[in-house]
């Protein structure tokens, strides 16, 4: 069964926590790691911007990505949120079993 980590940036820690709790309640993810206070430099609407952002990494099954993406975009404050799925190529087998048991079956 394929697994993934989903990297998402947020403008506030509150929004990151709100999304993480929603995904956990829906059993779409098994865990969220929230990293406060990263510095981002990026181009937005033709201008170079610098902001402090929050990063969250969500662990889940690969087959749940579309539902996770939809849930994130419905609660996210950004016009174009960064939502990137990274496949888990190798991992500790008990950890993968925990992800499987903590998330709802893929529909």
C-alpha positions as CSV (number, residue, x, y, z in Angstrom):
1,X,0.0,0.0,0.0
2,X,1.6,3.3,-1.0
3,X,2.1,6.0,1.6
4,X,2.9,9.7,1.4
5,X,4.0,12.8,3.3
6,X,2.2,16.0,2.3
7,X,4.1,19.2,2.6
8,X,1.9,22.3,3.1
9,X,2.8,25.9,4.0
10,X,0.5,28.2,6.0
11,X,0.4,31.9,6.9
12,X,-0.4,31.3,10.5
13,X,0.0,28.5,13.0
14,X,-3.7,28.7,13.9
15,X,-4.6,27.9,10.3
16,X,-2.1,25.0,10.2
17,X,-3.6,23.6,13.5
18,X,-7.2,24.0,12.2
19,X,-6.4,22.1,9.0
20,X,-4.4,19.4,10.9
21,X,-7.3,18.8,13.4
22,X,-9.8,18.6,10.6
23,X,-7.8,16.1,8.7
24,X,-7.3,14.0,11.8
25,X,-11.0,14.1,12.7
26,X,-11.8,12.9,9.1
27,X,-9.1,10.1,9.5
28,X,-7.4,11.4,6.3
29,X,-4.0,11.6,8.1
30,X,-2.4,9.8,10.9
31,X,-0.2,12.7,12.1
32,X,0.7,16.3,11.5
33,X,4.1,17.9,12.2
34,X,3.9,21.7,12.4
35,X,7.1,23.7,12.1
36,X,6.7,27.3,13.1
37,X,8.6,30.3,11.8
38,X,10.3,29.4,8.6
39,X,11.4,32.2,6.3
40,X,10.1,32.1,2.7
41,X,11.2,34.1,-0.3
42,X,9.1,33.7,-3.4
43,X,7.6,35.5,-6.4
44,X,4.0,36.4,-6.1
45,X,2.2,38.4,-8.8
46,X,5.4,39.6,-10.3
47,X,7.1,40.7,-7.1
48,X,9.7,39.2,-4.8
49,X,8.2,38.7,-1.4
50,X,9.6,37.7,2.0
51,X,7.4,36.3,4.7
52,X,7.4,34.1,7.8
53,X,5.4,31.0,7.2
54,X,4.5,27.8,9.0
55,X,5.1,24.3,7.5
56,X,3.0,21.3,8.2
57,X,3.9,17.7,7.1
58,X,1.0,15.3,7.1
59,X,1.4,11.5,6.9
60,X,-1.2,9.4,5.1
61,X,-2.1,6.9,2.4
62,X,-1.4,8.0,-1.2
63,X,-4.9,7.1,-2.3
64,X,-6.3,9.8,0.0
65,X,-4.5,12.7,-1.6
66,X,-7.5,14.2,-3.5
67,X,-9.7,14.2,-0.3
68,X,-6.8,15.7,1.7
69,X,-6.2,18.4,-1.0
70,X,-9.9,19.3,-1.1
71,X,-10.1,19.6,2.7
72,X,-6.9,21.7,2.9
73,X,-8.1,24.1,0.1
74,X,-11.5,24.5,1.8
75,X,-9.9,25.7,5.0
76,X,-6.7,27.3,3.8
77,X,-6.3,31.1,3.8
78,X,-4.0,31.3,0.8
79,X,-5.3,31.9,-2.8
80,X,-2.8,29.3,-4.1
81,X,-1.6,27.1,-1.2
82,X,1.5,24.9,-1.5
83,X,0.2,21.3,-1.2
84,X,2.9,18.8,-2.3
85,X,2.7,15.0,-1.9
86,X,6.0,13.2,-1.5
87,X,5.9,9.4,-1.7
88,X,7.3,7.4,1.2
89,X,9.7,5.0,-0.6
90,X,11.0,3.2,2.4
91,X,10.1,3.3,6.1
92,X,10.0,1.4,9.3
93,X,7.2,-1.2,8.8
94,X,5.5,-0.7,12.1
95,X,5.3,3.0,11.3
96,X,3.6,2.3,8.0
97,X,1.2,0.0,9.7
98,X,0.3,2.8,12.2
99,X,-0.4,5.1,9.3
100,X,-2.6,2.5,7.7
101,X,-4.5,1.8,10.9
102,X,-4.9,5.5,11.7
103,X,-6.5,6.5,8.4
104,X,-9.7,5.6,6.8
105,X,-9.6,3.1,3.9
106,X,-9.1,4.6,0.5
107,X,-12.5,4.9,-1.3
